[in-house]
Amino acid sequence: MTKYETFFLDVSSKICPMTTVYVRARLDIMTSGQKIKVIVKGDEPRKNVTASVLALGHKIIENLPHQEDTDLYCLLILKA
């Protein structure tokens, strides 16, 4: 893993609270300054993952609808 790598995690098949568990587990093994792109499905997981990431002190760089499906969202997270 390098500092400038961007990782990818698709949790669109998971339901809350497992979406936040998977994202947290991945963030825990990353180093400061690395980024992860997370795909979530639905507004509730989007809000829950965003709130969890911010509460942990990380930064949301992007929080956008996924281009291929209106129910999917793409979160780009910078590990603090």
C-alpha positions, 0 to 999 in steps of 0.5 A: 500500500502506498500513500497515494493509492485509492482503494475501492470498496463496494458495500452496495449488497450490504445493509446497515449497520454492516455497511459502516462495519465494512468501511470502518474495517477497511479504514482501520488498515489504511494509513493516513493520507490514503483514499478509498472510494466506497459504493453504497446503495440507498440514502440510509447507508449513504447517510450512516457511512458518511456520519460514521466516517466523519465521527472517526475524524476522516474527510469525505471528499466526494459524496455523489450519485453513482453515474450508472444507477440512481440508487447507488452513491459513490463516497470518496474518503480521505483517511485522517 
